[in-house]
């Protein structure tokens, strides 16, 4: 499958020179999304998965999942209620070989990246085939921005390719390497609320670009510490501009500000609620709910919004000292 994508509470102190009292909120790093629900199990029945990879939330709230080994897309309510599916194995319209990324536009149309087939397919919200186009390489993960540009990570030649949602090619950027603006290779991709494009790079980093491909910055390194990665794969941005990144082999999700400041993480290796076995795709809805593709557990987990730390509040009077 191309380049082996199957490889695998904060402490705080109270202090004050006050006659009264003070209250302080926990720092952002202490705030993690609460577990809400999960759905899925191994299999090929309705609502079952065999190694799901990509996930997208439509403007209307429905959730789409690329069910990779079953060669299909499944659609659910926001709480995991099964709605419908489409796709079979093959190379024809509406068929798939190895599907990875999925995205929706403002109109609700669905775009699916067929990595091995090197093409993007476009469907109505109910799975009716509309059109397809070849990327000339691979088509791994995709994102659609507010201007209806569609961004495709091409893992075959290490590029981000840009199209309009009608399939017209506009431009690309990247190339192979570890230097700023290069990839080895690019995987998850997110259209940030600011208009920037954030890309997971298998060089164990996330890179930031303008929507025209100008390099803006990066964060991350190899490891298990805060802000480090062992295969950063999926990425999604919330309405506040925070980025959620799946750290595959560390079996966790990490959260960052728009410029890469580490904000927190959750997850350990396992099959219980809030645990992961290689998390892959990730999506955030307009309410801040976070959906994670728990790849080897063949399920989707849903988490609530991260609590926003409140501003510290103080009251009382300082006692003025005189000699």
GIPEMO-V542024 format. One record per helix or strand of 2 or more residues. SS is the DSSP state (A for helix, B for strand). FROM is the first residue (numbers start at 1). TO is the last residue. Records with the same first field share a line. If there is no record, write none. Layout:
SS = FROM-TO  FROM-TO
This chain:
B = 22-23  35-39  52-57  63-67  72-76  82-86  88-89  95-96  99-104  110-114  119-123  129-134  142-144  149-154  159-164  169-174  186-191  197-201  205-209  215-219  232-237  243-247  252-256  262-266  279-284  290-294  299-303  313-314
A = 28-30  68-70  248-250  295-297
